[in-house]
């Protein structure tokens, strides 16, 4: 039988939580959805697969993606410990990045068969949700060709990244996601070569607007644009 399309996305705010338990949670949800999809293949009556969207703020942590190079981490193990920064090699795409307080991290665990089966489109729509959100703050954010994520002043000597992105997908089920620098302490990015890209700066909403921005305010805007772009029904 044809699979029942489920456009509902359950949004869960995890608050401030360490990286590894949230990674484990994502793996668990992804596997449960994949298992249900396998079960549905042989079932006379199929069950709709769920979709989740996790918000989280991590304590200081540096993560290295599958295509990342260890040399892009500029601290050794002792220095990481001294500065209170955790480190993980992950199974997401992309290179190296930092997560920490004041940064808004979104992890959509979506069965793309509920929406569309196109990873490229998925990444572009995630970027678009961030671009439209930043536009509401008067910032002309854009994509940088060949560099996933969201940037300001692309093509100029002042190009700077405000949102990093790295995802994994298995049987059209996604995990990992994006990280928007809202009120992030940008000094932590001095400990890495962000996303493996030499000579380009990192910025935040706070730095651009010269004021703190409430994370909940940014969440509301991102979810509104996400819902429209993905034609998703948000359940909070």
C-alpha positions in Angstrom: 0.0 0.0 0.0 1.0 3.6 -0.5 2.7 5.2 2.5 0.6 7.7 4.4 2.3 11.1 4.1 2.7 12.8 7.4 3.5 16.6 7.3 3.4 17.1 11.0 6.7 18.0 12.7 6.9 17.7 16.5 9.0 20.4 17.9 10.9 19.6 21.1 13.1 22.2 23.0 15.8 20.4 24.9 17.2 23.5 26.5 20.9 23.4 27.4 22.1 19.9 26.9 25.5 18.2 26.3 26.3 17.2 22.7 26.7 13.4 23.1 23.2 12.6 24.7 21.6 14.7 22.0 23.5 12.9 19.2 22.4 9.6 20.8 18.8 10.8 20.8 19.0 11.7 17.2 20.4 8.3 16.3 17.7 6.6 18.3 14.9 8.5 16.5 16.4 8.1 13.1 16.7 4.3 13.6 13.1 4.0 14.9 11.9 5.8 11.8 14.0 3.6 9.5 12.7 0.5 11.2 9.1 1.6 10.8 9.7 2.3 7.1 11.1 -1.3 6.7 8.1 -2.6 8.5 5.7 -0.6 6.3 7.2 -2.2 3.1 5.6 -5.6 4.0 2.5 -4.3 5.8 -1.0 -4.3 4.4 -1.7 -1.2 6.4 1.2 1.2 6.7 1.8 3.5 9.6 2.8 7.2 9.0 6.4 8.0 10.0 6.9 10.7 12.6 9.1 13.9 12.1 10.9 15.7 14.9 12.6 19.1 15.2 14.9 19.5 18.3 16.1 22.9 19.5 19.1 22.8 21.8 21.9 25.0 23.2 25.1 23.0 23.8 27.8 23.6 26.4 31.1 24.4 24.5 31.9 21.6 22.1 33.9 21.3 18.8 32.7 18.7 16.3 34.5 17.3 13.3 32.4 16.1 10.3 33.1 13.1 8.1 34.9 15.2 5.5 36.8 17.3 8.1 40.5 17.3 8.7 41.9 17.0 12.2 44.5 19.7 11.4 41.5 22.2 11.4 41.4 21.8 15.2 44.0 24.2 16.5 44.1 22.9 20.2 45.5 19.7 21.6 43.7 17.5 24.1 45.2 19.2 27.1 44.3 22.7 25.8 40.7 21.6 25.1 40.4 20.3 28.7 41.9 23.5 30.1 39.4 25.6 28.2 36.4 23.4 29.1 35.7 22.4 25.5 34.5 18.9 24.5 35.4 17.4 21.2 33.7 14.8 19.0 34.2 13.2 15.6 30.7 13.0 14.1 28.9 11.2 11.2 27.5 14.4 9.7 28.6 16.0 6.5 30.8 19.1 6.6 34.1 19.9 8.3 34.7 21.4 11.8 32.5 23.7 13.8 31.9 25.0 17.3 28.7 24.8 19.4 28.2 26.7 22.6 26.0 29.0 24.8 24.1 31.7 22.9 24.1 29.6 19.7 20.8 28.2 18.5 21.1 24.6 17.2 18.3 23.0 15.3 18.2 19.2 14.6 15.4 18.2 12.2 14.8 14.4 12.2 12.6 14.3 9.1 11.4 11.4 6.9 11.9 13.3 3.7 9.4 10.9 2.0 6.8 12.9 3.9 7.9 16.1 2.0 10.2 15.4 -1.0 13.1 13.1 -1.7 15.9 15.5 -2.6 18.8 16.1 -0.2 20.1 19.1 -2.2 16.6 20.7 -1.9 16.5 19.9 1.8 19.8 21.8 2.5 18.7 24.7 0.3 15.4 25.1 2.1 17.1 24.9 5.5 19.4 27.7 4.3 16.4 29.7 3.0 14.6 29.5 6.4 17.7 31.0 8.0 18.1 33.6 5.2 14.4 34.7 5.6 14.8 34.8 9.4 17.9 37.1 9.2 16.1 39.3 6.7 13.6 40.1 9.5 16.5 41.6 11.4 17.5 43.7 8.4 20.5 41.4 7.4 21.0 40.5 3.8 22.2 37.0 4.3 22.9 34.6 1.4 24.5 31.4 0.2 28.1 31.2 -0.8 28.6 28.9 -3.8 30.2 25.6 -2.9 30.0 26.4 0.9 27.0 25.1 2.7 25.5 27.4 5.3 24.5 31.1 5.5 26.8 34.1 5.0 26.9 37.9 5.0 28.8 40.0 2.4 29.6 37.0 0.1 32.2 37.8 -2.5 33.8 40.6 -0.6 36.8 40.7 1.8 34.3 41.0 4.6 32.5 37.7 4.0 31.5 36.1 7.3 29.5 33.0 8.3 26.6 33.3 10.6 25.0 29.8 10.3 26.8 26.5 9.9 25.1 23.4 8.5 25.9 19.7 8.4 23.5 16.8 7.9 23.3 13.1 7.6 20.5 11.1 5.9 19.7 7.4 5.9 16.8 6.0 3.8 15.7 9.6 3.4 15.6 10.2 7.2 17.7 13.2 8.2 19.7 14.1 11.4 22.1 16.7 12.6 21.2 20.2 11.2 22.2 23.8 11.6 23.7 26.2 14.1 22.9 30.0 14.1 25.3 32.2 16.0 22.9 34.4 17.9 24.7 35.6 21.1 27.6 33.2 20.7 31.0 34.0 22.2 32.9 34.1 18.9 36.3 33.8 20.5 35.8 30.0 20.6 36.1 30.0 16.8 39.7 31.0 17.1 40.4 27.5 18.3 39.4 26.0 14.9 39.5 26.8 11.1 35.7 27.1 10.9 34.3 24.7 8.3 37.9 24.2 7.1 37.7 27.5 5.3 40.8 29.7 5.6 40.6 33.5 5.8 36.9 33.9 6.3 35.4 35.3 9.5 32.5 34.2 11.7 29.8 36.5 13.0 26.7 36.5 15.1 23.3 38.3 15.3 24.6 40.1 18.4 27.7 41.3 16.7 25.8 42.5 13.6 22.9 44.2 15.5 25.1 45.3 18.5 22.6 43.9 20.9 21.6 40.6 22.5 18.7 38.8 20.7 16.3 36.5 22.6 16.8 32.9 21.4 13.0 32.2 21.7 12.4 35.1 19.3 14.7 33.6 16.7 13.2 30.1 17.2 9.7 31.5 16.4 10.9 33.1 13.2 12.9 30.1 11.9 10.0 27.7 12.6 7.5 30.0 10.8 9.7 30.0 7.7 10.5 26.3 8.0 6.8 25.5 8.2 6.0 27.5 5.0 9.0 26.2 3.0 8.4 22.6 3.9 4.6 22.8 3.9 4.9 21.3 7.3 2.4 21.4 10.2 4.3 22.4 13.4 3.2 20.7 16.6 4.7 22.2 19.8 
